[in-house]
Amino acid sequence: MDQQSQKTRNKGVAISALIRDEQERYRKHDPHLQAALDEVYQYMTTKIDPILSKVLEEVLLYQPDQTADFLANAVRGTLNLKKYNYVELKRQIYFDRKVRHLMVLATNTAIRERPADVQEFLAGLFESRSKFY
């Protein structure tokens, strides 16, 4: 086995051990882990969800081809529907191809960074991704 594949394997083993440890803490109802999970849940439901649920509904309704730019403008409240090209796909296919990864990225990044102004943070994040999505 070459050195690079050995490093990759070792990294995978280490990550698996971390996941196992966290799962064990969860099963044993570790109070510190429960408090951290409750705090993240509270942050998500009060700060992130109200913003993303509104724009998620809009993006799935209109299905713009330029998803990230549409989301950035929808979050800011500066959406101009005439600016975009639209696609016609089944909603689930559109969501899977164009939206899901952006929502996961936005949620995870906002949880990790904990910005003071979540709305502007999400708009900036979507705008920075508009070249790719």
C-alpha positions as semicolon CSV with decimal commas, in nm:
position;residue;x (nm);y (nm);z (nm)
1;M;0,000;0,000;0,000
2;D;0,149;0,336;-0,094
3;Q;0,195;0,616;0,156
4;Q;-0,093;0,836;0,032
5;S;-0,352;0,558;0,050
6;Q;-0,222;0,465;0,397
7;K;-0,273;0,826;0,514
8;T;-0,624;0,826;0,370
9;R;-0,702;0,496;0,541
10;N;-0,566;0,623;0,875
11;K;-0,775;0,939;0,844
12;G;-1,086;0,729;0,778
13;V;-1,014;0,512;1,082
14;A;-0,969;0,821;1,300
15;I;-1,295;0,974;1,178
16;S;-1,479;0,646;1,238
17;A;-1,346;0,640;1,594
18;L;-1,467;0,996;1,653
19;I;-1,812;0,911;1,523
20;R;-1,826;0,600;1,740
21;D;-1,729;0,805;2,047
22;E;-1,999;1,066;1,977
23;Q;-2,260;0,796;1,923
24;E;-2,164;0,636;2,252
25;R;-2,191;0,970;2,433
26;Y;-2,536;1,018;2,278
27;R;-2,654;0,671;2,383
28;K;-2,536;0,736;2,739
29;H;-2,719;1,073;2,746
30;D;-2,403;1,274;2,812
31;P;-2,530;1,605;2,961
32;H;-2,265;1,815;2,784
33;L;-2,350;1,663;2,447
34;Q;-2,724;1,703;2,510
35;A;-2,673;2,069;2,604
36;A;-2,469;2,129;2,288
37;L;-2,731;1,958;2,071
38;D;-3,012;2,155;2,236
39;E;-2,823;2,479;2,180
40;V;-2,765;2,402;1,811
41;Y;-3,131;2,303;1,771
42;Q;-3,242;2,629;1,935
43;Y;-3,013;2,831;1,708
44;M;-3,138;2,651;1,398
45;T;-3,506;2,690;1,478
46;T;-3,489;3,055;1,583
47;K;-3,226;3,204;1,351
48;I;-3,175;2,989;1,041
49;D;-3,505;2,812;0,976
50;P;-3,727;3,123;0,946
51;I;-3,502;3,259;0,671
52;L;-3,434;2,938;0,479
53;S;-3,788;2,802;0,490
54;K;-3,923;3,116;0,322
55;V;-3,664;3,120;0,043
56;L;-3,683;2,743;-0,002
57;E;-4,052;2,777;-0,083
58;E;-3,979;3,051;-0,337
59;V;-3,693;2,870;-0,509
60;L;-3,898;2,551;-0,545
61;L;-4,196;2,745;-0,674
62;Y;-4,004;2,930;-0,948
63;Q;-3,716;2,686;-1,017
64;P;-3,458;2,935;-1,143
65;D;-3,157;2,809;-1,334
66;Q;-2,930;3,044;-1,134
67;T;-3,022;2,901;-0,794
68;A;-2,757;3,058;-0,570
69;D;-2,808;3,410;-0,705
70;F;-3,185;3,370;-0,673
71;L;-3,144;3,257;-0,310
72;A;-2,910;3,550;-0,232
73;N;-3,161;3,802;-0,364
74;A;-3,455;3,623;-0,201
75;V;-3,281;3,633;0,138
76;R;-3,207;4,004;0,097
77;G;-3,560;4,075;-0,023
78;T;-3,437;4,222;-0,353
79;L;-3,571;3,951;-0,580
80;N;-3,649;4,050;-0,940
81;L;-3,823;3,752;-1,101
82;K;-3,773;3,882;-1,456
83;K;-3,395;3,856;-1,420
84;Y;-3,379;3,475;-1,421
85;N;-3,413;3,187;-1,663
86;Y;-3,631;2,907;-1,535
87;V;-3,619;2,531;-1,576
88;E;-3,903;2,283;-1,576
89;L;-3,815;1,977;-1,374
90;K;-4,006;1,772;-1,124
91;R;-3,969;1,946;-0,788
92;Q;-3,780;1,660;-0,626
93;I;-3,532;1,637;-0,912
94;Y;-3,479;2,014;-0,909
95;F;-3,432;2,009;-0,532
96;D;-3,182;1,723;-0,548
97;R;-2,980;1,874;-0,832
98;K;-2,985;2,245;-0,754
99;V;-3,102;2,321;-0,401
100;R;-3,017;2,053;-0,146
101;H;-2,640;2,105;-0,140
102;L;-2,682;2,483;-0,109
103;M;-2,921;2,446;0,185
104;V;-2,691;2,200;0,361
105;L;-2,391;2,426;0,301
106;A;-2,579;2,732;0,428
107;T;-2,710;2,557;0,738
108;N;-2,379;2,396;0,835
109;T;-2,179;2,714;0,773
110;A;-2,421;2,932;0,971
111;I;-2,415;2,687;1,263
112;R;-2,037;2,675;1,260
113;E;-1,983;3,053;1,221
114;R;-2,277;3,184;1,432
115;P;-2,295;3,524;1,258
116;A;-2,459;3,821;1,430
117;D;-2,666;3,901;1,119
118;V;-2,775;3,562;0,987
119;Q;-2,977;3,706;0,700
120;E;-2,686;3,904;0,555
121;F;-2,448;3,614;0,619
122;L;-2,669;3,372;0,423
123;A;-2,716;3,623;0,141
124;G;-2,338;3,667;0,116
125;L;-2,282;3,293;0,124
126;F;-2,532;3,232;-0,157
127;E;-2,388;3,521;-0,355
128;S;-2,036;3,380;-0,326
129;R;-2,167;3,051;-0,467
130;S;-2,354;3,213;-0,756
131;K;-2,060;3,154;-0,991
132;F;-2,081;2,780;-0,932
133;Y;-2,456;2,714;-0,898
